[in-house]
Structure formats: C-alpha cells, structure tokens
Amino acid sequence: MMAAIRHRGPDDDGIWLDDQRPVGLGHVRLAIIDPENGKQPMVTEDGRYILVFNGAIYNYLELRRELISKGHPIHSYSDTEVLLYAYREWGERCLTRLQGMFALAIWDKAEQKLFCARDRLGIKPFYYSFDGQRLMFASEIKALLADESVQAQTNSEGLQDYLTFQFCLDEKTLFKGINKLEPGYCLTAWYEDSALKLKLHQYWDLQYNIDEEHDERYFIDTLSGLLDDSIRLHMRSDLPLGAHLSGGLDSSSIVCLASRMLGGEQMKTFTGPSARDHNLMKPLTPRRFRPSQEQTTTRSTFLVTRCRIYCPS
C-alpha cells in the first residue's frame, strides 16, 4: 500500500504495528516543517497515542505555546507533534482549534480506538474501505486497491454522479466498497469484544448569517485582516517559498501581500500557459512586488508520467 503512494512522500517512510490488536499505521512523508523531527508515525512519550497525518497545521506555533504551558512535553517545532499532543489534551475537540489542511488518523492504545478526521474543505484526501471486519484507509484509492481483498469494481452510482457533475456526491467514489471521508467529518472505529465498529460524525458545517448592520468599509477592513492573517500563517515553512501566479485578481493579491511580508526577500512564482491569456492582467502585480518569475511548460511526457503515478498497475 505504501509503495503505491510513494510519489506523495519521497523524503521518508515509517510503519507502526500494535502489539495487542491487528492494527498498523504507515506513512510516506514529504517534509516541509521541521524535516529532522517530524518523522511518522509519531508516538506520544507515554506510548498511548500514535499519529499519521497528511497536511499542514498553520497555527501550530500558537498551539505549541499553549500546549507547553499545559505541561505537554513538546520538544520539536513539527506541526505533527503539536497535532498529536493537541489530541491528547482536547480529544476530538482539538479539530475546532486547527487552522490548516489535514487528513489524520490517531490510534489510542488505552481505549483501543481509532480516530480519523478530514479538514473542513476537504483539501487533503481520505479514502477508506470497511467490510464489517476490516478497515483500511489511505490518501489515494490506488493504495487500497493494492490490497488483494479490495476489488476494482465500478460503483454505478458514483459513475453516474461523475458523468453528471464531474464529481462523486457525498461519500461515494467510482469504486464499490471504497468511500471518501467527507470534508468536515471524522470517523471513529473501535472494538466491541472481537467486532470492529465504525461511526461517522460531522464536526463542521458552513453556517452564515447575512450581516446588514455594518457598512462597506467594515467588510473591506475585516476581509483584509483575515487575508493578511491567513497568508502570514501559510508562509510558515522550513523550505523556500513559492507561489502560482496567473495574473488574475486572486493570485496577484496573494503574491503582493506575501511579498510585502517578506520585505526585501524575493518570492519565486510560477506561471503556466493557459487558454485564457492572463498576460494583460500581469500589471495587477505592482512593480515593487514583482517577483522572480518562471514560465512552466507541460512536456509531451507529462500525461504518461501522470498515468504511471495515478493509475493502478
């Protein structure tokens, strides 16, 4: 299974096996934050909680300070370790404190319980297969299909959804017996005697109220502040920063704000050819924020390489 998704994590890999239950966690890693100390699966010092996690927790430094003040032994600057001890401190409620993109799984040895969750917007993927006795999960379907117990059979409802909406609705996928964990949902699995039980729970949903009490300036200032905070958190990285720049309003705004925060440091941007010519919109990026720009071109071998990565052999 791990070999099937090696392209997602070329920097490191690890496996953890439980000594009491038939439970195993595997991880392939793309190292972004604290490359030396973020190895997974990660285990708490007392050995109770084991975490595998894909994504990034942008407010990990703030959470780290709070957790250390509560006595948790966090020694690294890895968002993985922060996430692990956040669950230890707050349990499922830690999800309400996370700002980021994530798909995670935590095994609790004491409670003999698996807790999984996916970020609010479903930025990070999470697929699983449960036949009533055995639960498997992965970041890509092809990892599940690597196990001989999971057959590649077409899900007609999922196919109908895709042909209609270019998207499979709800938890459905194109394969029978394989579901996706929906955005804003968590999954809990536990043993009752020798039987494996499964429960799904929605921890977040988009709720909004129309605000008619404030003027336009209030909304401009509020949006500007939120965008500044979001970009500042997204720029936390131990690797060089870059951005995709199409020349449109959204990417130009992000690059301008990020460049301003970097001060004299220049941000590298990448632009690809498009059917819609955005060259006329490049002036949206002010000259003083004009980054080091690279043009990327799709080679003829791209589709072949992509098929090798994403299509089961």
C-alpha angles and dihedrals in degrees: 000000000000092000089056091062100034089121089067094058116025096157103067145342139200144177131207123192126192117234095211107036133034091259127134135171125198132185140185113198139216102192115221107143122041094347093191098054107031099083115149148252084048122200129200117244091255091051094237103113127046121188138196115181140175120197139030134288104212098192094049095123092057091046090046092057092048094048093048089051087056091055103259114150100237109163104167137056092235117129086215092065091045091052092048094054092040087063090046090054103038107015115206089348089072087081090072089059098050122102108189149057118289152152110194144173126194125186116206108205094191096052094032088229135137119212121192131176142175127210122264097261098033095244091149117053126237123181127177143180123207122177097176094268107042132042123198128174137180145161092252134035092231089066090059091046088055087074111082092221091067113073124205097236123155118251102217093199092051091047091051090051092050095048089049103039104012084240137078110241125231114342096335126119133181090267130074113241094017120101134178122231103240123237112273093020134117130201127211125194125183142160125254101190100309096334120101114223128197133200132180123205133181108225098176139029131172109261123175140167126204109250111212096162100078133066130235094267091058092055093045092052093044094049091046091052094048092048092050092050093047094050092045091055093044091055094065105114141132089217130067115284126237139165141204109244119192095164092246125127097263101048092038091053092049094048092048093051093043092048091051090053092049091056110196094358113104120228119219115226132191126214127185129198114266138188085239109065107226094174090101088058096052091096087071084083105075115235093241088058095040104135133209101278131203126190113221122203126197110237125218090250093058097093092047091051092045091052091052090052101044106028119079113243 
